[in-house]
Amino acid sequence: MSQPPDDSQCHAYFRTREITARMRERLSSSEQELILDASDALLFDEPDGEEKLDELFALRHALVTESRISPDEATEILNAVLGCAALDLTSM
């Protein structure tokens, strides 16, 4: 990463952690880890960020399909994680 995360990225990172903690009873530890790993990868511009994001999209789909979280909750998670990125990925 060429520059440190900005305030909005840091806010999104902590928001991701808050959401994950709030939903911990409905998420396995590996699912929680996947969400937090994706936010880390985007926040710190890690080389595997795209791969982690693909895994997050797959998890989001599975959680909604299995009715473990609502589509709105899935979008909340996704938007928080995407907010960790240096680029604006929320319009994808």
Secondary structure, DSSP 8 states (H G I E B T S, - for coil): --S---HHHHHHHHHHHHHHHHTTTTS-HHHHHHHHHHHHHHHTT-TTHHHHHHHHHHHHHHHHHTTSS-HHHHHHHHHHHHTTSSS--TT-
